[in-house]
Amino acid sequence: MVDPLTSVVTLLQPKMAYSKIVTGAGRWGLRGKFDEAPLFCCVIMEGRMRYTVDGTQLVVEAGDFVLIPSMSEFSVTSYEIPSDHEWQSEPTLLENGEHRSGLLSADADVRTLVGVCRLTSPDSALLLTLLPKLVHIRGDFRLSALVQLVIDESRSQRPAKDVVLERLLEVLLIEALRSSNNAVTSQGLLRALTDTRLASAIRLIHESPEEPWTVERLAKASALSRSTFFERFNLAVGVTPMEYLLSWRMALARDYLQREKTISEVAALVGYSSSSTFTVAFTRNTGMPPGQYAKTRHNARARNAA
C-alpha cells in the first residue's frame, strides 16, 4: 500500500540548508520573509514565545515543535508583546555562535533551535499546496524524545555537533509530518489523513493515479455519499477531490519527465488516454508543454553538473 505522505515527501526532496540556536531575553519581536519556499522548523528548548503566521497567532513553549511549510511572511515575539521600538530586523550574532533576540546583557529566557530546509524538487511549490500551512506538535512521545535529543546535543561540545543537529532536525521534520494526532494543522494532506474515510480515497489516488477516478468512485471507496465526501474532502484538504487528483498527477508528470520518460509514457502513467490530451492538461497547469519542460530541466541539470 502506498503511503501518500511518503510519496509527497519523496518528491519534495527536502535537505536541511542550515540550523542555528536563537535565544531571547526581555521583550523583542522579529518579522521575516522568505523569497523562496523552504520548510521552516523550530524546536523550543526553553521558555515560551509567540508566532504569527498568516494571521494565526500561536503560543509555543518548551518541548514544542513547530513546522511551517511554504512560509513567506511571519513574525515571532517574546511572550510579552513588544513595543514598537523593541522590534528587530534580525537577531544579533553572539561571540559563542548563537543568535540573540532582545537584550544582549541579560540571561536568556527563551532558547530555540531553528532550521530551514530547502526543497530541491523543482515541483516544490505545487507539492507544498498539499501540506498544511502550519503544524504545531505538543505532547507527542516520539517527538518529545527527538526534541530532547536536540536539546542535549545543542548543549554539548561534542565533535560534529552542527552536523548532528541538522540531521536530527531532518528526522524531526519527517516525524512531525506523520505525527498528526497531536498536531494543530490547517487544511491540507495531514488533516485529511486523520479522517479514515478520506484517507482511503487519498491512498487510492496515490496508489493508482492512472485510474479514471471520479468523485463518485472515490466517495464509494470512502463509504460516503457523493455530496458528503465532496464537502468533507474540500473542508479538510482545502481543494476539491478532482483538484487534488490533478495536482498529484501533475507533480508525478514533472518527476517522470525529469527522468526522461517519453510524453506518451508519462501520459499513460498519470491517467490520460492520449499524449495530446495530456499535453493540453500539462500546458494549462504548468505554463509550458511537457516537451519544453523536459528540455528545460535537462539543460538545468547539465549546467549544474558543469
C-alpha positions as YAML, in Angstrom:
chain: A
units: angstrom
residues:
- id: 1
  name: MET
  ca: [0.00, 0.00, 0.00]
- id: 2
  name: VAL
  ca: [1.34, 3.42, -0.99]
- id: 3
  name: ASP
  ca: [1.69, 5.94, 1.83]
- id: 4
  name: PRO
  ca: [0.57, 9.34, 0.46]
- id: 5
  name: LEU
  ca: [2.73, 11.30, 2.87]
- id: 6
  name: THR
  ca: [5.85, 9.32, 1.97]
- id: 7
  name: SER
  ca: [5.23, 9.87, -1.73]
- id: 8
  name: VAL
  ca: [4.83, 13.64, -1.26]
- id: 9
  name: VAL
  ca: [7.94, 13.96, 0.94]
- id: 10
  name: THR
  ca: [9.96, 11.84, -1.50]
- id: 11
  name: LEU
  ca: [9.09, 14.16, -4.36]
- id: 12
  name: LEU
  ca: [9.81, 17.26, -2.26]
- id: 13
  name: GLN
  ca: [13.43, 16.08, -1.74]
- id: 14
  name: PRO
  ca: [13.98, 18.06, 1.50]
- id: 15
  name: LYS
  ca: [17.53, 18.92, 2.54]
- id: 16
  name: MET
  ca: [18.44, 20.89, 5.65]
- id: 17
  name: ALA
  ca: [20.06, 24.14, 4.48]
- id: 18
  name: TYR
  ca: [21.11, 25.47, 7.86]
- id: 19
  name: SER
  ca: [20.26, 25.48, 11.54]
- id: 20
  name: LYS
  ca: [21.12, 27.86, 14.35]
- id: 21
  name: ILE
  ca: [20.44, 28.38, 18.02]
- id: 22
  name: VAL
  ca: [18.43, 31.53, 18.70]
- id: 23
  name: THR
  ca: [17.86, 32.82, 22.22]
- id: 24
  name: GLY
  ca: [15.74, 35.68, 23.52]
- id: 25
  name: ALA
  ca: [15.81, 37.96, 26.54]
- id: 26
  name: GLY
  ca: [13.31, 40.60, 27.61]
- id: 27
  name: ARG
  ca: [10.74, 41.89, 25.14]
- id: 28
  name: TRP
  ca: [11.52, 41.60, 21.44]
- id: 29
  name: GLY
  ca: [9.97, 40.99, 18.07]
- id: 30
  name: LEU
  ca: [11.15, 39.85, 14.65]
- id: 31
  name: ARG
  ca: [9.47, 39.96, 11.27]
- id: 32
  name: GLY
  ca: [10.75, 37.89, 8.41]
- id: 33
  name: LYS
  ca: [10.10, 36.94, 4.82]
- id: 34
  name: PHE
  ca: [11.40, 34.13, 2.65]
- id: 35
  name: ASP
  ca: [11.54, 34.79, -1.08]
- id: 36
  name: GLU
  ca: [11.73, 31.07, -1.80]
- id: 37
  name: ALA
  ca: [9.59, 28.33, -0.31]
- id: 38
  name: PRO
  ca: [11.53, 26.48, 2.38]
- id: 39
  name: LEU
  ca: [10.30, 24.33, 5.20]
- id: 40
  name: PHE
  ca: [10.86, 26.22, 8.43]
- id: 41
  name: CYS
  ca: [11.03, 24.34, 11.73]
- id: 42
  name: CYS
  ca: [11.73, 25.32, 15.30]
- id: 43
  name: VAL
  ca: [12.35, 23.35, 18.48]
- id: 44
  name: ILE
  ca: [11.53, 25.32, 21.62]
- id: 45
  name: MET
  ca: [14.09, 24.22, 24.21]
- id: 46
  name: GLU
  ca: [13.39, 26.73, 27.00]
- id: 47
  name: GLY
  ca: [10.77, 29.38, 27.75]
- id: 48
  name: ARG
  ca: [7.79, 30.40, 25.64]
- id: 49
  name: MET
  ca: [7.08, 32.85, 22.83]
- id: 50
  name: ARG
  ca: [4.59, 33.71, 20.09]
- id: 51
  name: TYR
  ca: [4.46, 33.01, 16.35]
- id: 52
  name: THR
  ca: [2.07, 34.71, 13.94]
- id: 53
  name: VAL
  ca: [1.63, 33.07, 10.54]
- id: 54
  name: ASP
  ca: [-0.96, 34.25, 8.04]
- id: 55
  name: GLY
  ca: [-2.86, 36.00, 10.81]
- id: 56
  name: THR
  ca: [-2.88, 32.96, 13.12]
- id: 57
  name: GLN
  ca: [-1.17, 33.55, 16.46]
- id: 58
  name: LEU
  ca: [0.39, 30.60, 18.25]
- id: 59
  name: VAL
  ca: [1.91, 30.44, 21.74]
- id: 60
  name: VAL
  ca: [4.71, 27.86, 21.89]
- id: 61
  name: GLU
  ca: [6.61, 26.59, 24.91]
- id: 62
  name: ALA
  ca: [9.47, 24.30, 25.92]
- id: 63
  name: GLY
  ca: [9.18, 20.87, 24.28]
- id: 64
  name: ASP
  ca: [7.05, 22.07, 21.37]
- id: 65
  name: PHE
  ca: [7.90, 21.58, 17.73]
- id: 66
  name: VAL
  ca: [6.69, 23.96, 15.03]
- id: 67
  name: LEU
  ca: [6.79, 23.23, 11.32]
- id: 68
  name: ILE
  ca: [5.76, 25.82, 8.75]
- id: 69
  name: PRO
  ca: [5.84, 24.57, 5.16]
- id: 70
  name: SER
  ca: [5.85, 27.27, 2.49]
- id: 71
  name: MET
  ca: [6.27, 30.18, 4.89]
- id: 72
  name: SER
  ca: [6.59, 33.53, 3.14]
- id: 73
  name: GLU
  ca: [5.89, 36.11, 5.86]
- id: 74
  name: PHE
  ca: [5.82, 35.66, 9.62]
- id: 75
  name: SER
  ca: [6.50, 37.31, 12.94]
- id: 76
  name: VAL
  ca: [7.86, 35.91, 16.17]
- id: 77
  name: THR
  ca: [7.93, 37.72, 19.51]
- id: 78
  name: SER
  ca: [8.66, 37.25, 23.17]
- id: 79
  name: TYR
  ca: [5.69, 36.06, 25.19]
- id: 80
  name: GLU
  ca: [5.27, 39.62, 26.45]
- id: 81
  name: ILE
  ca: [4.18, 41.67, 23.46]
- id: 82
  name: PRO
  ca: [6.96, 44.10, 22.45]
- id: 83
  name: SER
  ca: [6.57, 47.83, 21.96]
- id: 84
  name: ASP
  ca: [7.15, 49.34, 18.53]
- id: 85
  name: HIS
  ca: [10.77, 50.27, 19.32]
- id: 86
  name: GLU
  ca: [11.60, 46.73, 20.54]
- id: 87
  name: TRP
  ca: [11.25, 45.10, 17.11]
- id: 88
  name: GLN
  ca: [14.42, 43.98, 15.29]
- id: 89
  name: SER
  ca: [15.20, 43.21, 11.67]
- id: 90
  name: GLU
  ca: [17.23, 40.12, 12.65]
- id: 91
  name: PRO
  ca: [18.82, 38.51, 15.73]
- id: 92
  name: THR
  ca: [22.29, 39.60, 16.83]
- id: 93
  name: LEU
  ca: [25.15, 37.14, 16.30]
- id: 94
  name: LEU
  ca: [26.94, 36.46, 19.61]
- id: 95
  name: GLU
  ca: [30.59, 35.50, 20.13]
- id: 96
  name: ASN
  ca: [29.60, 31.92, 21.03]
- id: 97
  name: GLY
  ca: [27.93, 31.45, 17.62]
- id: 98
  name: GLU
  ca: [24.38, 31.71, 18.94]
- id: 99
  name: HIS
  ca: [21.93, 34.41, 17.88]
- id: 100
  name: ARG
  ca: [20.13, 36.71, 20.32]
- id: 101
  name: SER
  ca: [16.80, 38.49, 20.08]
- id: 102
  name: GLY
  ca: [16.17, 41.26, 22.60]
- id: 103
  name: LEU
  ca: [18.52, 42.24, 25.40]
- id: 104
  name: LEU
  ca: [22.17, 41.30, 24.95]
- id: 105
  name: SER
  ca: [23.26, 41.79, 28.56]
- id: 106
  name: ALA
  ca: [20.52, 39.73, 30.24]
- id: 107
  name: ASP
  ca: [20.30, 35.96, 30.70]
- id: 108
  name: ALA
  ca: [18.21, 34.25, 28.01]
- id: 109
  name: ASP
  ca: [14.64, 33.34, 28.95]
- id: 110
  name: VAL
  ca: [13.91, 31.68, 25.58]
- id: 111
  name: ARG
  ca: [16.11, 29.18, 23.77]
- id: 112
  name: THR
  ca: [15.27, 27.65, 20.39]
- id: 113
  name: LEU
  ca: [16.84, 25.64, 17.60]
- id: 114
  name: VAL
  ca: [15.73, 26.99, 14.22]
- id: 115
  name: GLY
  ca: [16.17, 25.12, 10.97]
- id: 116
  name: VAL
  ca: [15.47, 25.94, 7.33]
- id: 117
  name: CYS
  ca: [15.07, 23.08, 4.90]
- id: 118
  name: ARG
  ca: [15.43, 23.72, 1.19]
- id: 119
  name: LEU
  ca: [13.31, 21.71, -1.21]
- id: 120
  name: THR
  ca: [15.39, 20.51, -4.13]
- id: 121
  name: SER
  ca: [12.38, 19.40, -6.16]
- id: 122
  name: PRO
  ca: [11.53, 21.83, -8.99]
- id: 123
  name: ASP
  ca: [7.89, 21.00, -8.27]
- id: 124
  name: SER
  ca: [8.07, 22.07, -4.62]
- id: 125
  name: ALA
  ca: [5.63, 24.99, -4.95]
- id: 126
  name: LEU
  ca: [2.93, 22.66, -6.26]
- id: 127
  name: LEU
  ca: [3.62, 19.93, -3.71]
- id: 128
  name: LEU
  ca: [3.59, 22.37, -0.82]
- id: 129
  name: THR
  ca: [-0.03, 23.17, -1.60]
- id: 130
  name: LEU
  ca: [-0.80, 19.61, -0.46]
- id: 131
  name: LEU
  ca: [0.62, 20.29, 3.01]
- id: 132
  name: PRO
  ca: [-0.84, 22.44, 5.79]
- id: 133
  name: LYS
  ca: [0.45, 25.97, 6.35]
- id: 134
  name: LEU
  ca: [1.22, 25.30, 9.99]
- id: 135
  name: VAL
  ca: [1.95, 22.25, 12.16]
- id: 136
  name: HIS
  ca: [2.30, 22.65, 15.93]
- id: 137
  name: ILE
  ca: [3.03, 19.50, 17.92]
- id: 138
  name: ARG
  ca: [2.93, 19.23, 21.69]
- id: 139
  name: GLY
  ca: [2.86, 16.19, 23.95]
- id: 140
  name: ASP
  ca: [3.80, 13.61, 21.33]
- id: 141
  name: PHE
  ca: [6.00, 10.91, 22.90]
- id: 142
  name: ARG
  ca: [8.19, 10.25, 19.86]
- id: 143
  name: LEU
  ca: [8.57, 13.93, 19.03]
- id: 144
  name: SER
  ca: [9.36, 14.70, 22.67]
- id: 145
  name: ALA
  ca: [12.17, 12.13, 22.64]
- id: 146
  name: LEU
  ca: [13.63, 13.65, 19.48]
- id: 147
  name: VAL
  ca: [13.31, 17.16, 20.89]
- id: 148
  name: GLN
  ca: [15.19, 16.05, 23.99]
- id: 149
  name: LEU
  ca: [17.98, 14.68, 21.80]
- id: 150
  name: VAL
  ca: [18.16, 18.06, 20.08]
- id: 151
  name: ILE
  ca: [18.33, 19.87, 23.42]
- id: 152
  name: ASP
  ca: [21.06, 17.55, 24.75]
- id: 153
  name: GLU
  ca: [23.11, 17.84, 21.56]
- id: 154
  name: SER
  ca: [22.79, 21.64, 21.47]
- id: 155
  name: ARG
  ca: [24.23, 21.86, 24.98]
- id: 156
  name: SER
  ca: [27.10, 19.50, 24.27]
- id: 157
  name: GLN
  ca: [30.55, 20.28, 22.96]
- id: 158
  name: ARG
  ca: [30.93, 17.02, 21.03]
- id: 159
  name: PRO
  ca: [32.60, 16.88, 17.60]
- id: 160
  name: ALA
  ca: [30.37, 17.41, 14.54]
- id: 161
  name: LYS
  ca: [27.70, 18.98, 16.72]
- id: 162
  name: ASP
  ca: [26.27, 21.13, 13.92]
- id: 163
  name: VAL
  ca: [26.03, 18.19, 11.53]
- id: 164
  name: VAL
  ca: [24.23, 16.06, 14.13]
- id: 165
  name: LEU
  ca: [21.78, 18.88, 14.88]
- id: 166
  name: GLU
  ca: [20.92, 19.25, 11.20]
- id: 167
  name: ARG
  ca: [20.32, 15.51, 10.81]
- id: 168
  name: LEU
  ca: [18.12, 15.49, 13.93]
- id: 169
  name: LEU
  ca: [16.10, 18.37, 12.51]
- id: 170
  name: GLU
  ca: [15.56, 16.41, 9.28]
- id: 171
  name: VAL
  ca: [14.27, 13.44, 11.29]
- id: 172
  name: LEU
  ca: [12.06, 15.78, 13.33]
- id: 173
  name: LEU
  ca: [10.65, 17.22, 10.14]
- id: 174
  name: ILE
  ca: [9.60, 13.83, 8.78]
- id: 175
  name: GLU
  ca: [8.28, 12.66, 12.14]
- id: 176
  name: ALA
  ca: [6.25, 15.86, 12.54]
- id: 177
  name: LEU
  ca: [4.64, 15.42, 9.14]
- id: 178
  name: ARG
  ca: [3.47, 11.93, 10.01]
- id: 179
  name: SER
  ca: [2.57, 12.55, 13.66]
- id: 180
  name: SER
  ca: [-0.73, 14.33, 13.19]
- id: 181
  name: ASN
  ca: [-2.64, 13.01, 16.22]
- id: 182
  name: ASN
  ca: [-1.27, 15.73, 18.49]
- id: 183
  name: ALA
  ca: [-0.76, 18.31, 15.77]
- id: 184
  name: VAL
  ca: [-2.66, 21.52, 15.22]
- id: 185
  name: THR
  ca: [-2.84, 21.71, 11.46]
- id: 186
  name: SER
  ca: [-4.51, 23.92, 8.89]
- id: 187
  name: GLN
  ca: [-6.12, 22.50, 5.77]
- id: 188
  name: GLY
  ca: [-4.01, 20.06, 3.79]
- id: 189
  name: LEU
  ca: [-2.96, 16.47, 3.35]
- id: 190
  name: LEU
  ca: [-2.16, 15.86, 7.03]
- id: 191
  name: ARG
  ca: [-5.58, 16.91, 8.18]
- id: 192
  name: ALA
  ca: [-7.26, 14.71, 5.59]
- id: 193
  name: LEU
  ca: [-5.19, 11.66, 6.54]
- id: 194
  name: THR
  ca: [-6.53, 11.82, 10.11]
- id: 195
  name: ASP
  ca: [-10.00, 11.13, 8.66]
- id: 196
  name: THR
  ca: [-10.05, 7.39, 7.95]
- id: 197
  name: ARG
  ca: [-12.73, 7.74, 5.26]
- id: 198
  name: LEU
  ca: [-10.85, 10.41, 3.34]
- id: 199
  name: ALA
  ca: [-7.54, 8.62, 3.86]
- id: 200
  name: SER
  ca: [-8.90, 5.63, 1.92]
- id: 201
  name: ALA
  ca: [-9.64, 7.81, -1.10]
- id: 202
  name: ILE
  ca: [-6.30, 9.61, -0.96]
- id: 203
  name: ARG
  ca: [-4.40, 6.31, -0.80]
- id: 204
  name: LEU
  ca: [-6.24, 5.11, -3.91]
- id: 205
  name: ILE
  ca: [-5.25, 8.27, -5.77]
- id: 206
  name: HIS
  ca: [-1.60, 7.80, -4.82]
- id: 207
  name: GLU
  ca: [-1.60, 4.04, -5.47]
- id: 208
  name: SER
  ca: [-3.23, 4.28, -8.91]
- id: 209
  name: PRO
  ca: [-3.06, 7.80, -10.35]
- id: 210
  name: GLU
  ca: [-3.65, 6.32, -13.81]
- id: 211
  name: GLU
  ca: [-7.17, 5.15, -12.88]
- id: 212
  name: PRO
  ca: [-10.14, 7.15, -14.27]
- id: 213
  name: TRP
  ca: [-11.17, 8.41, -10.85]
- id: 214
  name: THR
  ca: [-14.39, 10.33, -10.36]
- id: 215
  name: VAL
  ca: [-15.90, 11.89, -7.27]
- id: 216
  name: GLU
  ca: [-18.49, 9.11, -7.30]
- id: 217
  name: ARG
  ca: [-15.87, 6.33, -7.34]
- id: 218
  name: LEU
  ca: [-13.80, 7.93, -4.59]
- id: 219
  name: ALA
  ca: [-16.89, 8.57, -2.48]
- id: 220
  name: LYS
  ca: [-17.92, 4.93, -2.82]
- id: 221
  name: ALA
  ca: [-14.42, 3.80, -1.77]
- id: 222
  name: SER
  ca: [-14.77, 6.04, 1.28]
- id: 223
  name: ALA
  ca: [-18.22, 4.62, 2.13]
- id: 224
  name: LEU
  ca: [-19.71, 8.11, 1.91]
- id: 225
  name: SER
  ca: [-22.34, 9.73, -0.24]
- id: 226
  name: ARG
  ca: [-21.08, 11.86, -3.10]
- id: 227
  name: SER
  ca: [-22.15, 15.14, -1.52]
- id: 228
  name: THR
  ca: [-20.82, 14.25, 1.95]
- id: 229
  name: PHE
  ca: [-17.49, 13.07, 0.54]
- id: 230
  name: PHE
  ca: [-17.08, 16.17, -1.64]
- id: 231
  name: GLU
  ca: [-17.85, 18.56, 1.21]
- id: 232
  name: ARG
  ca: [-15.70, 16.67, 3.74]
- id: 233
  name: PHE
  ca: [-12.74, 16.42, 1.37]
- id: 234
  name: ASN
  ca: [-12.90, 20.09, 0.41]
- id: 235
  name: LEU
  ca: [-13.13, 21.17, 4.05]
- id: 236
  name: ALA
  ca: [-10.15, 19.03, 5.15]
- id: 237
  name: VAL
  ca: [-7.78, 19.45, 2.21]
- id: 238
  name: GLY
  ca: [-8.76, 22.91, 1.01]
- id: 239
  name: VAL
  ca: [-9.31, 21.80, -2.60]
- id: 240
  name: THR
  ca: [-11.85, 19.57, -4.32]
- id: 241
  name: PRO
  ca: [-11.09, 15.86, -4.89]
- id: 242
  name: MET
  ca: [-10.55, 16.41, -8.62]
- id: 243
  name: GLU
  ca: [-8.25, 19.38, -7.98]
- id: 244
  name: TYR
  ca: [-6.19, 17.24, -5.62]
- id: 245
  name: LEU
  ca: [-6.07, 14.43, -8.20]
- id: 246
  name: LEU
  ca: [-4.91, 16.88, -10.88]
- id: 247
  name: SER
  ca: [-2.23, 18.37, -8.60]
- id: 248
  name: TRP
  ca: [-0.84, 14.95, -7.81]
- id: 249
  name: ARG
  ca: [-0.88, 13.81, -11.43]
- id: 250
  name: MET
  ca: [0.98, 16.96, -12.50]
- id: 251
  name: ALA
  ca: [3.55, 16.51, -9.72]
- id: 252
  name: LEU
  ca: [4.18, 12.95, -10.87]
- id: 253
  name: ALA
  ca: [4.27, 14.02, -14.52]
- id: 254
  name: ARG
  ca: [7.02, 16.57, -13.84]
- id: 255
  name: ASP
  ca: [9.02, 13.95, -11.97]
- id: 256
  name: TYR
  ca: [8.64, 11.40, -14.78]
- id: 257
  name: LEU
  ca: [9.63, 13.98, -17.42]
- id: 258
  name: GLN
  ca: [12.78, 14.79, -15.48]
- id: 259
  name: ARG
  ca: [13.63, 11.12, -15.57]
- id: 260
  name: GLU
  ca: [13.41, 11.30, -19.37]
- id: 261
  name: LYS
  ca: [10.32, 9.19, -19.89]
- id: 262
  name: THR
  ca: [8.55, 9.86, -23.17]
- id: 263
  name: ILE
  ca: [5.44, 12.02, -23.26]
- id: 264
  name: SER
  ca: [3.29, 9.03, -24.22]
- id: 265
  name: GLU
  ca: [4.68, 7.01, -21.30]
- id: 266
  name: VAL
  ca: [4.01, 9.83, -18.86]
- id: 267
  name: ALA
  ca: [0.50, 10.36, -20.20]
- id: 268
  name: ALA
  ca: [-0.36, 6.71, -19.55]
- id: 269
  name: LEU
  ca: [1.25, 6.70, -16.10]
- id: 270
  name: VAL
  ca: [-0.82, 9.65, -14.90]
- id: 271
  name: GLY
  ca: [-4.17, 8.67, -16.35]
- id: 272
  name: TYR
  ca: [-4.50, 10.34, -19.77]
- id: 273
  name: SER
  ca: [-5.81, 8.41, -22.75]
- id: 274
  name: SER
  ca: [-3.59, 10.18, -25.27]
- id: 275
  name: SER
  ca: [-0.45, 12.27, -25.47]
- id: 276
  name: SER
  ca: [-2.39, 15.21, -26.90]
- id: 277
  name: THR
  ca: [-4.89, 15.25, -24.02]
- id: 278
  name: PHE
  ca: [-2.05, 15.09, -21.51]
- id: 279
  name: THR
  ca: [-0.13, 17.85, -23.30]
- id: 280
  name: VAL
  ca: [-3.12, 20.20, -23.12]
- id: 281
  name: ALA
  ca: [-3.62, 19.50, -19.40]
- id: 282
  name: PHE
  ca: [0.08, 19.80, -18.56]
- id: 283
  name: THR
  ca: [0.47, 23.05, -20.50]
- id: 284
  name: ARG
  ca: [-2.58, 24.58, -18.87]
- id: 285
  name: ASN
  ca: [-1.33, 23.57, -15.41]
- id: 286
  name: THR
  ca: [2.36, 24.42, -15.68]
- id: 287
  name: GLY
  ca: [2.52, 27.11, -18.36]
- id: 288
  name: MET
  ca: [4.66, 25.15, -20.83]
- id: 289
  name: PRO
  ca: [4.30, 21.98, -22.94]
- id: 290
  name: PRO
  ca: [5.78, 18.77, -21.48]
- id: 291
  name: GLY
  ca: [8.48, 18.57, -24.17]
- id: 292
  name: GLN
  ca: [9.69, 22.08, -23.38]
- id: 293
  name: TYR
  ca: [9.57, 21.34, -19.64]
- id: 294
  name: ALA
  ca: [11.68, 18.20, -20.06]
- id: 295
  name: LYS
  ca: [14.23, 20.09, -22.17]
- id: 296
  name: THR
  ca: [14.40, 22.95, -19.65]
- id: 297
  name: ARG
  ca: [15.04, 20.57, -16.75]
- id: 298
  name: HIS
  ca: [17.65, 18.62, -18.76]
- id: 299
  name: ASN
  ca: [19.53, 21.83, -19.56]
- id: 300
  name: ALA
  ca: [19.37, 22.93, -15.92]
- id: 301
  name: ARG
  ca: [20.89, 19.63, -14.76]
- id: 302
  name: ALA
  ca: [23.62, 19.92, -17.40]
- id: 303
  name: ARG
  ca: [24.53, 23.43, -16.19]
- id: 304
  name: ASN
  ca: [24.63, 22.30, -12.55]
- id: 305
  name: ALA
  ca: [26.87, 19.35, -13.45]
- id: 306
  name: ALA
  ca: [29.30, 21.52, -15.39]
...
